[in-house]
Amino acid sequence: MIGRQILVFLHRYVGLAIAVFMVVAGLTGSLIAFRDELDVWLNPDLFQARSAGPPLPVEEIVARIEQNDPRLLVSQVPLQSEPGSSYAIGVLPRVDPAIGRPFQLDYNQVFVDPASGDILGQRKTGACCFERKQLMPFLYVVHNNLMLPGRWGNWLMGGVALLWAIDCFVAIMLTFPRSRPFFERWRQAFLVRRGTNGQRLVLDIHRASGLWFWCLLLMLAITGVSLNLADELVRPLLSQVSTVTPSPREQGRSRFTLRPPVPTFTYTQAAARAEADMTARGMAMKAFEVAYLAYYKVYIVSLAEPGRDPEEGLGHPHIYLDSVSGEVVRADIPGQGSAGDIFLQWQLPLHSGRIVGLPGQILIAVSGVAVSVLAVLGVILWWRKRRARVQRAHWAAEGAATAPAS
């Protein structure tokens, strides 16, 4: 009995502590499960091209953007687009030589008509708040780190996910029956009984929905810890049982410079070199996007098998090329590496549901709503029980005050 009281105490107050965060994470997660699709639907003026014809060479589009605003440096370009779609191109501020710090830019993404090279619009991804063109990137950032500066948001959401994972085990233990037959009685916990209402109905829905979604909720909690606290917690723990390749952030620290050298080859040439490297590894891949991280002196080429959605399964390979020498400095290939590396590769595909494509996205969207409902129902249960306790104490006090003297 004492052990159960401890479990009830933990479930109640851990749930209350993380309830608001779970509602925010659940609702934003439901929407960003279809982030790209909703973004295109909300912003046809940005994502739809206005000209027909073959796309201009990537280098010409890059030159036009940088000439249009000399303060910026193009940092990410697509190499393929669907007919009628624009190019979404990432940009970064250059360093102002007068002060030795980057220029101030009020945007970091430019949309370009690939056939004409015309600029269709700009936006700053992750900027606040609910303007149509900002909405989906804003929700994505809120889901990840609540828009807090630095790593504070990741630490906070990672801590919430860790408490959530622990609470998943506490919650399921509270549903275990205290008498036998175990499975026959436990089966009742999965049901919402007919004829119930009020607090009993809320409790049945809270408990049953938590049990039906339990495996999925635990997976979301664990992957949330892995994605937010990878360097701080997950990688150090994995390194105790498996070799773990340093993350791109760790590997890139020694390469950082505010005075990057001029690259010796172009985006198109970087794509060709990465494709040749994949061919040498025995994999026929086509580059579909290239990022240029000037301050780290590296091109990152994203590749995929022709005709395959690059986001499905474990994702797609990334080849990192030194922007001066052209040598491969890193290759992240899904399914390859140590057991620890592969465990880390699974985290984002599982968390987003894209590991199984559209059905996974739908399941994640539904589970996000379920997370929010569970959190709200938990708070309602606590509030009603607290109100009942206060009322009983009030009645007891009134009874004591009006009782006749002996």
Order of alpha helices (4+ residues) and beta strands (2+ residues): alpha-alpha-alpha-alpha-beta-beta-beta-beta-beta-beta-alpha-alpha-alpha-alpha-alpha-alpha-alpha-alpha-beta-beta-beta-beta-alpha-alpha
